[in-house]
Amino acid sequence: MNTANILTIIGFVFCALLILILTVVGLYLFFIDRTQKQHPILRNYPLIGRVRYFLETIGPELRQYLFNNDVEGKPFSRNDYQHIVKKAKYKRDVVGFGSQRDFEEAGYYIRNSMFPKLTEELKIDKKTKVTTDRYLLLKEPLFTQRKERLEKHKSPVYLLDDRDAIIIGENCRNPFIVKGQIGMSAMSYGSLGENAITALSEGLGIAKGTWMNTGEGGISEYHLKGGVDIIMQIGPGLFGVRDKEGKFNWDALKEKSLIPEVKAFEFKLAQGAKTRGGHIDAEKVTEEIAKIRMVEPFKSIDSPNRFHEFSDLPSLLNHIGEVREFTGKPVGMKIVIGSNQEADELARQIKETGKGPDFITVDGGEGGTGASYQELTDSVGLPIRSALPLVDHALKKHGVRDSVKIIASGKLISPDRIAIALAMGADLVNIARGFMITVGCIQAQICQSNACPVGVATTDPELQKGLVINEKKYRTANYLITMRKGLFRIAASAGLDSPVHFKQEHVVYKDERGMTWSMEDIYRQKVQDR
């Protein structure tokens, strides 16, 4: 018997066995489907019904990569995602042919000047240089993409110290001076893994002129790896500044305030995506995380909806003042605004008591989170473009705006969105998910599962191996620097020499009919209507 005949027989036997196995499995599944009582589709249509459930399971991936167009994906479209990646990877932020924005829809536009600023007229720190890596794309066909990694010495695009640098807590013993208007929003170690936090810290440390908010999970060694300035967030669970009974621990606070990187503290009253307390399952509370948060390991943690230390505005403002005096560093608060009355009462209390935060972080309802409930993420709290003007106007109305800086957050992932937020009253902006994308996030939207496939929103050591710190840290730095450069570019187009000068007058609103309104006119009309 020759070799060809032997191979034919082997092939025939293999096919027969495969058909037999598939037949047995099919009959088994048919019997299981027909007799089960939970799913009527499977009971009435055995086997075929399984195709339906399979397609339903992979539906999000199909829509993300195949069926959604470039501008309709949520929470971020494919265009949004690609703009972040290109800034981070290539330090490129140019597009070709034209905009994909629907200009028939209502929206905000930045008012251009007939006489824009020249590059040499911009108030940028031109002396400082930083070193980062980026990729130069040499060829981009489908299967033969060629890239070259380059080390570059670039301007980090700082604000000028002697003119535009932003001072938080001017009257504190240790004010916080910021040379850039973009920082990283609160992301805790535990929600993100050690590789992700380290890459973000080191990347922000390369770019400098920024800050990193720890999130309410406390300060980890990974937050400190890059030497970047830190805002330590304190949530209702008091993680990192609590005693064994869960009460506020002034000694622990003092210890944190002596860390050189810690420049300010922030009390988290609410978050746009979850205006409530949080929960961490026992298996996620490792000994390391328990030590950082000052809780018992391997026991579930539940954060209360609010602080026990204060229950109204006077007691809140009093506590903020005590912490500021005790630490000598600026103290702020993170809030979600629900109404004009709420913003007005806060500003009135600041004025009447003479006490208040050094900064207020206004988090929009469109903000992200590792885990929350649909009803809270969709419907509780105003989006940033509604909330921000309310806070700014209330502080101005009561004459306390100059003493309080405003940080805005809520999908502000591009220079134009940031410019509009600055015009609406923000001094600074926070970004979370944009920075997550720079270290590899693909919007799998399973952050709550601890099974993030790219090793970002997980503490699983095996999954984290996919995130290479020495690669991703440069992408974080590139994204931030390119964003600052884009913000100056928009300022120049508006006739401004620095983005710190954006005001309401620099933004117009176009309605569905093509009519335009200045933000000043819109807000003036709202005030009159009240």
Residue pairs with C-beta under 8 A, 6 or more apart in sequence:
26 47
29 46
29 47
29 50
30 46
30 47
33 39
33 42
33 43
33 46
33 47
33 49
33 50
34 43
34 46
36 42
36 43
37 43
39 49
39 53
41 49
41 52
41 53
42 49
42 50
42 53
55 62
60 445
63 73
64 73
64 78
64 443
68 77
68 78
69 78
70 77
70 78
70 79
70 100
71 77
71 78
71 79
71 100
71 101
71 102
73 80
73 81
73 443
75 366
75 368
75 411
75 433
75 443
76 411
76 413
76 433
76 437
76 443
79 100
80 413
80 414
81 437
81 443
83 93
83 413
83 414
84 413
84 434
84 437
84 438
84 479
85 437
85 438
86 92
86 93
87 93
87 478
87 479
87 482
87 483
88 437
88 438
88 475
88 476
88 478
88 479
88 482
89 134
89 135
89 475
89 478
90 134
90 135
90 136
90 137
90 478
91 134
91 152
91 154
91 478
91 481
91 482
92 482
93 482
93 486
101 107
104 512
105 512
106 509
106 510
106 511
106 512
107 509
107 510
108 385
108 420
108 507
108 508
108 509
108 510
108 519
109 507
109 508
109 509
109 510
109 516
110 416
110 419
110 420
110 423
110 490
110 493
110 494
110 506
110 507
111 494
111 505
111 506
111 507
111 508
112 493
112 494
113 493
113 494
113 495
115 495
116 492
116 493
116 494
116 495
117 491
117 492
117 495
117 496
117 497
118 492
119 492
121 492
121 497
122 488
122 491
122 492
122 497
122 498
123 159
123 160
123 163
123 164
123 497
123 498
124 155
124 157
124 158
124 159
124 160
124 488
124 498
125 155
125 156
125 157
125 158
125 159
125 160
125 161
125 179
126 155
128 155
128 156
128 158
129 153
129 154
129 155
129 156
130 153
130 154
130 155
130 156
130 206
130 207
130 208
130 477
130 481
131 151
131 152
131 153
131 154
131 206
132 151
132 152
132 154
132 206
132 207
132 474
132 477
132 478
132 481
133 149
133 150
133 151
133 152
133 474
134 149
134 150
134 152
134 474
134 478
135 147
135 148
135 149
135 150
136 147
136 148
136 149
136 150
137 145
137 146
137 147
138 146
138 147
138 148
139 145
139 146
154 481
155 481
156 180
156 207
156 208
156 209
156 481
156 484
157 180
157 481
157 484
157 485
157 488
158 165
158 179
158 180
158 208
158 209
158 484
159 165
159 166
159 178
159 179
159 180
159 181
159 209
159 498
159 500
160 498
161 177
161 179
163 498
164 498
164 500
165 177
165 178
165 179
166 177
166 178
166 181
166 405
166 427
166 428
166 500
167 175
167 176
167 177
167 178
168 175
168 176
168 177
168 178
168 263
168 264
168 330
168 332
168 358
168 359
168 405
169 175
169 176
169 264
169 324
169 329
169 330
169 331
169 358
169 359
170 403
171 403
172 324
172 328
172 329
172 330
172 358
173 328
173 329
174 263
174 328
174 329
174 330
175 330
176 211
176 229
176 263
176 264
176 329
176 330
178 209
178 210
178 211
178 229
178 428
179 208
179 209
180 207
180 209
180 210
180 480
180 484
181 418
181 422
181 427
181 428
181 429
181 484
181 487
181 499
181 500
182 210
182 418
182 428
182 429
182 431
182 480
182 483
182 484
182 487
183 210
183 211
183 212
183 213
183 231
183 407
183 428
183 429
183 430
183 431
184 200
184 204
184 210
184 211
184 212
184 213
184 430
184 431
184 432
184 435
185 213
185 367
185 409
185 430
185 431
185 432
185 435
186 213
186 214
186 215
186 216
186 233
186 266
186 268
186 271
186 334
186 430
186 432
187 197
187 200
187 213
187 215
187 432
187 435
187 436
188 214
188 215
188 216
188 217
188 218
189 197
189 214
189 215
189 217
189 218
189 220
189 222
189 223
189 289
189 292
190 217
190 280
190 284
190 289
190 293
190 459
191 215
191 217
191 370
191 447
191 457
192 200
192 436
192 456
192 457
193 452
193 455
193 456
193 457
193 458
193 459
193 460
193 463
193 464
193 467
194 220
194 222
194 459
194 464
195 455
195 464
195 467
195 468
195 469
196 436
196 439
196 440
196 455
196 456
196 457
196 464
196 467
196 472
197 220
197 222
197 223
197 225
198 222
198 225
198 226
198 469
198 473
199 439
199 467
199 469
199 472
199 473
199 476
200 212
200 226
200 435
200 438
200 439
200 473
200 476
201 212
201 222
201 223
201 224
201 225
201 226
201 227
201 228
202 225
202 226
202 469
202 473
202 476
203 226
203 438
203 439
203 472
203 473
203 474
203 475
203 476
203 477
203 480
204 210
204 211
204 212
204 226
204 228
204 476
204 477
204 480
205 225
205 226
205 227
205 228
206 226
206 473
206 474
206 476
206 477
207 476
207 477
207 480
207 481
208 228
209 484
210 228
210 229
210 480
211 228
211 229
211 230
211 231
211 263
211 264
212 223
212 226
212 228
212 229
212 230
212 231
213 230
213 231
213 233
213 266
213 430
214 220
214 223
214 230
214 231
214 232
214 233
215 233
216 233
216 234
216 235
216 236
216 237
216 239
216 268
216 278
216 303
217 239
217 240
217 289
217 292
217 293
218 232
218 239
218 240
218 241
218 292
218 293
218 294
219 230
219 232
219 240
219 256
219 259
219 262
219 292
220 292
223 230
223 261
224 230
224 259
224 261
226 473
227 261
228 261
229 261
229 263
230 259
230 261
230 262
230 263
231 262
231 263
231 264
231 265
231 266
231 332
232 240
232 256
232 262
232 264
232 265
232 266
233 265
233 266
233 267
233 268
233 334
234 240
234 241
234 265
234 266
234 267
234 268
235 268
235 278
235 303
236 268
236 277
236 303
236 304
236 305
236 306
236 307
236 308
237 246
237 277
237 278
237 293
237 301
237 302
237 303
237 304
238 246
238 247
238 248
238 249
238 307
239 292
239 293
239 294
239 295
240 252
240 256
240 292
240 293
240 294
241 248
241 249
241 252
241 253
241 256
241 294
242 248
242 249
242 252
242 294
242 295
243 249
243 252
243 294
247 308
248 309
249 294
250 326
252 294
253 265
253 323
253 326
253 327
254 326
254 327
256 262
257 265
257 326
257 327
257 328
257 329
262 329
263 329
263 330
264 329
264 330
264 331
264 332
264 358
264 359
265 323
265 327
265 329
265 330
265 331
265 332
266 331
266 332
266 333
266 334
266 359
266 361
267 307
267 316
267 319
267 320
267 331
267 332
267 333
267 334
268 333
268 334
269 306
269 307
269 316
269 333
269 334
269 335
269 336
270 334
270 335
270 336
270 363
270 381
271 334
271 336
271 363
271 367
271 369
272 336
272 363
272 364
272 365
272 366
272 367
272 381
272 384
272 409
272 410
273 365
273 367
273 368
273 369
273 372
273 376
273 377
274 369
274 371
274 372
274 373
274 376
274 377
275 336
275 376
275 380
275 381
276 305
276 372
276 373
276 376
277 302
277 303
277 304
277 305
277 306
278 301
278 302
278 303
278 371
279 300
279 301
279 302
279 303
280 300
280 301
281 300
282 298
282 299
282 300
283 298
284 450
284 459
285 293
285 295
285 296
285 297
285 298
285 299
285 300
285 301
286 297
286 298
286 459
287 297
289 297
289 459
290 296
290 297
290 298
291 297
293 301
295 301
307 316
307 319
309 315
309 319
310 316
310 318
310 319
313 345
313 346
313 349
314 349
314 353
316 333
317 349
317 350
317 353
317 355
317 356
317 357
318 353
318 355
320 331
320 333
320 355
320 356
320 357
321 355
323 331
324 330
324 331
324 358
330 358
330 359
331 357
331 358
332 357
332 358
332 359
332 360
332 361
332 405
332 407
333 357
333 359
333 360
333 361
334 360
334 361
334 363
335 346
335 360
335 361
335 362
335 363
336 362
336 363
336 364
336 365
336 380
336 381
336 382
336 387
337 343
337 362
337 381
337 382
337 386
337 387
337 390
337 391
338 380
338 381
338 382
339 382
339 390
340 390
340 394
340 530
343 387
343 390
343 391
343 393
343 394
344 394
344 397
344 398
346 391
346 394
347 391
347 394
347 395
347 397
347 398
347 400
348 394
348 398
349 356
350 356
350 357
350 395
350 398
350 400
350 404
351 398
351 399
351 400
356 400
356 403
356 404
357 404
358 403
358 404
358 405
359 404
359 405
359 406
359 407
359 427
359 428
360 391
360 404
360 405
360 406
360 407
361 406
361 407
361 408
361 409
361 430
362 384
362 387
362 388
362 391
362 406
362 407
362 408
362 409
362 426
363 381
363 384
363 409
363 410
363 430
364 381
364 382
364 383
364 384
364 385
364 387
364 388
364 408
364 409
364 410
364 411
365 377
365 379
365 380
365 381
365 382
365 383
365 384
365 387
365 410
366 383
366 384
366 410
366 411
367 384
367 409
367 410
367 411
367 432
368 432
368 433
369 377
369 447
370 447
370 448
370 457
371 447
371 448
381 387
382 390
383 410
384 408
384 409
384 410
384 411
384 412
384 421
385 420
385 421
385 424
388 406
388 408
388 421
388 424
388 425
388 426
389 424
389 425
389 504
389 519
389 523
391 406
391 425
392 401
392 406
392 424
392 425
392 426
393 425
393 523
393 527
395 401
395 404
395 406
405 427
405 428
406 425
406 426
406 427
406 428
407 426
407 427
407 428
407 429
407 430
408 421
408 424
408 425
408 426
408 428
408 429
408 430
409 429
409 430
409 431
409 432
411 417
411 433
412 418
412 421
412 429
412 430
412 431
413 431
413 433
413 434
414 483
414 486
415 483
415 486
415 487
415 489
415 490
416 486
416 490
418 429
418 483
418 487
418 499
419 487
419 490
419 491
419 494
419 499
419 502
419 506
419 507
420 507
421 429
422 429
422 499
422 500
422 502
423 502
423 503
423 504
423 505
423 506
423 507
423 519
424 504
424 507
424 519
425 504
427 500
433 441
434 479
435 476
435 479
436 456
436 457
437 443
438 472
438 475
438 476
438 478
438 479
439 456
439 467
439 472
439 475
439 476
440 454
440 455
440 456
440 466
440 467
440 472
441 452
441 454
441 456
441 457
442 453
442 454
444 452
444 453
444 454
446 452
446 453
447 457
450 457
450 458
450 459
450 460
451 458
451 460
451 463
452 458
452 460
452 463
453 463
453 466
454 463
454 466
454 467
455 463
455 464
455 465
455 466
455 467
456 467
458 464
487 499
488 498
488 499
490 499
491 497
491 498
491 499
491 501
491 502
494 502
494 506
496 502
496 506
504 518
504 519
504 520
504 523
505 518
505 519
505 520
507 518
507 519
508 516
508 517
508 518
508 519
509 516
509 517
509 518
509 519
509 522
510 516
510 517
511 517
